Amino acid sequence: SGWNSRQSSAGEQPINASAAPARSKGANRGIVGLSRAARGHNGRMTDTASSSLPLAGVRVLDLSRVLAGPWCTQTLADLGADVIKVERPLRNGVGGDDTRGWGPPFLHDREGRDTAEAAYYLGTNRNKRSVTVDIARPEGQALIRRLAARSDVFVENFKVGDMARYGLDSASLLALNPRLVYCSITGFGQTGPYRNRAGYDFVIQAMGGLMSITGPSDDEPGGGAQKCGVPISDLMTGMYASVAIVSALFERASSGKGQYIDMSLLDTQVAWLANQASNYLVSGKAPQRWGNAHPNLAPYQSFASSDGELIVAVGNDRQYGALCRTLGVEHLATDERYATNAQRLNNRASLIATLAEVFIRRTKGEWMTELESAGVPCGPI
């Protein structure tokens, strides 16, 4: 039939192609791991929980893989949508979403043995149902069209042109279902000189400017461009995509028409440079790396105490005065070099050096107790 249910640890089992796949019952079948808050006593999302969520009744056909697309559809699933994840059939030991094998660590079964589900995969595919469909076969393409005809949302992150080759592009599916919201997620969008390039988060963090503002400055030990600790370009594209999809569904309520959404990792990465991009547009100066410091606020960074580091996040002059009183350096609150945030930025080096000499004298726990009492934002690393 070209369609199989996905049983991650126990192989594959054919199911009726005319029926929607059943929601997974156990931690090793289907898309595993419903969120705890949405589970009933038997591990399933309860009818009460699912029907009370804002996207209850919305069906999402998810042909995305790895992270950006699955993060988008997981967000929709958490909001109550019925997400059907379509994966590649198992052939010669290879199949499904690539991230199923991105371990260790892998989920353990009840006997403590590794299953086939990596923690990475589980972190982006909860609350979904799963089937395998071979979209390279005409029968598989027909099945996808049948599902798309009774779905509200279609999400894919194939290379540009792949969906058209299978007759599953937006024009084809919107002709079949004019109310469909069709979302394509790629590295560089559907048009432009880079449209045929594969999009990977690490590459996008570099090209999109994020790495140039992340990490210690070049003149500090360990200085140089660094990536974020999580694949943030993928995650933010997934979040932006979910907002775009929900917006299109909201608009459809009045127009009765679906939409085509073209999401690009690079577009998203540049867009959420936020204050750093605005700083450049206003000043004409390229932003630099500040490590754990802030380009627009001081003191707003990490400090070493006698037993580890803590964060101090001063956001206004009142908090700065409270910080100075807590540290016993009240005179710094009225020192004209540091009286306002703009002056503190201009004299950042001398201020931070003076504060660092004070913070090192006590433990981070002692400092945090006093800073919290004084209303100074702080936290441990």
Stockholm file with secondary structure:
# STOCKHOLM 1.0

chainA/1-381         SGWNSRQSSAGEQPINASAAPARSKGANRGIVGLSRAARGHNGRMTDTASSSLPLAGVRVLDLSRVLAGPWCTQTLADLGADVIKVERPLRNGVGGDDTRGWGPPFLHDREGRDTAEAAYYLGTNRNKRSVTVDIARPEGQALIRRLAARSDVFVENFKVGDMARYGLDSASLLALNPRLVYCSITGFGQTGPYRNRAGYDFVIQAMGGLMSITGPSDDEPGGGAQKCGVPISDLMTGMYASVAIVSALFERASSGKGQYIDMSLLDTQVAWLANQASNYLVSGKAPQRWGNAHPNLAPYQSFASSDGELIVAVGNDRQYGALCRTLGVEHLATDERYATNAQRLNNRASLIATLAEVFIRRTKGEWMTELESAGVPCGPI
#=GR chainA/1-381 SS CCEEEEETTTEEEECCTTSCCCCCCSTTSSSCCCCGGGBCTTSSBCHHHHHTSTTTTCEEEEECCTTHHHHHHHHHHHTTCEEEEEECCCBTTBCSCGGGGCCSSEEECTTSCEEEEEHHHHTTCTTEEEEEECTTSHHHHHHHHHHHHTCSEEEECCCTTHHHHTTCSHHHHHHHCTTCEEEEEESSCSSSTTTTSCCCHHHHHHHTTTGGGSSSCTTSTTCSCCCCSSCHHHHHHHHHHHHHHHHHHHHHHHHCCCEEEEEEHHHHHHHTTHHHHHHHHHHCCCCCCCTTSCSSCSSEEEEEETTEEEEEECCSHHHHHHHHHHHTCTHHHHCTTTSSHHHHHHTHHHHHHHHHHHHTTSCHHHHHHHHHHTTCCEEEC
#=GC SS_cons         CCEEEEETTTEEEECCTTSCCCCCCSTTSSSCCCCGGGBCTTSSBCHHHHHTSTTTTCEEEEECCTTHHHHHHHHHHHTTCEEEEEECCCBTTBCSCGGGGCCSSEEECTTSCEEEEEHHHHTTCTTEEEEEECTTSHHHHHHHHHHHHTCSEEEECCCTTHHHHTTCSHHHHHHHCTTCEEEEEESSCSSSTTTTSCCCHHHHHHHTTTGGGSSSCTTSTTCSCCCCSSCHHHHHHHHHHHHHHHHHHHHHHHHCCCEEEEEEHHHHHHHTTHHHHHHHHHHCCCCCCCTTSCSSCSSEEEEEETTEEEEEECCSHHHHHHHHHHHTCTHHHHCTTTSSHHHHHHTHHHHHHHHHHHHTTSCHHHHHHHHHHTTCCEEEC
//
